Amino acid sequence: MWRQSEMASSPGRCLAIGALAAAAAALTGCRDGGPASVQPVRLIHLPARQRTPRFSPDGRTIAFSDTQRSQGDLCLLEVATLKVRRLTSSPASDDCPAWSPDGKRLAFHSDRGGDSNLWLVDVRTGKLQQLTTFPGRDGFPTFSPDGKVLAFQSEGLGNMDIWLLRLGQPGRTPLTTDPADDTTPAWSPDGSQIAFSSMRGGSADIWLMQADGSGQHPLTRSRANDWAPAWSPDSRRLAFCRSQGQGTALWLLDLATRRERRLTDGRARDFDPCWSPDGACLVFESDRGGESDLWTLPVGAGGNGEG
């Protein structure tokens, strides 16, 4: 059952009424295609860190990891009301949720068994299923559009590579085997490609490969570190994080033109962008308000932001 979150039930933890209204309006504008401000709007403000937000396929819910009670529990934020439902509860760290295409399950990584492995949770019942028990850390899962395969990062070969796991089948398959670390995979909505971050150039850049692992090549070449790519719903753009100095900004890459556009100014630490299903806005983690909360930024077709 949905319940009013701590942000609205405790004066010491809640947003002001105006901020709640602005957050709800911003998300509703993203979902309905209405006008919205180009400035980021904070969605929730809780005492601990909220991270790795992910929109549900229908745009009505945002899954995220919350550290109020543990190292990380998965929670669901209802867009229309901003009410929160806690989905997992464990002393362990549950993080990086990924929605199945039908919106019924979330894949995530958790160290509840001692090592970081991949798990599934039923969104309605909360029933858990462990997917991996391999040596090394597994994390950052992303579903194929047909829901049959997960791409994820794993230390199965000693360093971080991108692997595939076919649900319901034994074993796993490496897609990358470079000595450098390859991390944060993201499957394109059209199913043809996987974007990821790679250290092959000495610093982290955004790379792209076909879904079978062929054709691996860099998309960005920056002196900074680029990571956590997120596909627009039309598979034409990638939002990503670029860390330089003390800050991390959100950037947008047009895949046809290779034009990059900065979306946030980099004075804060903005992490883990996720697109709304209509492509109108991003939800992300940021400490721009002093603590790590969830924020939203309209981008639209032109990719406008504060940067």
Secondary structure, 3 states (H helix, E strand, C coil): CCECCHHHHCCCCCCCHHHHHHHHHHHHHHHHCCCCCCCCEEEECCCCCEEEEEECCCCCEEEEEECCCCCEEEEEEECCCCCEEECCCCCCEEEEEEECCCCCEEEEEECCCCCCEEEEEECCCCCEEECCCCCCCEEEEEECCCCCEEEEEECCCCCCEEEEEECCCCCCEECCCCCCCEEEEEECCCCCEEEEEECCCCCCEEEEEECCCCCCEECCCCCCEEEEEEECCCCCEEEEEEEECCEEEEEEEECCCCCEEECCCCCCEEEEEEECCCCCEEEEEECCCCCCEEEEEECCCCCCCCC
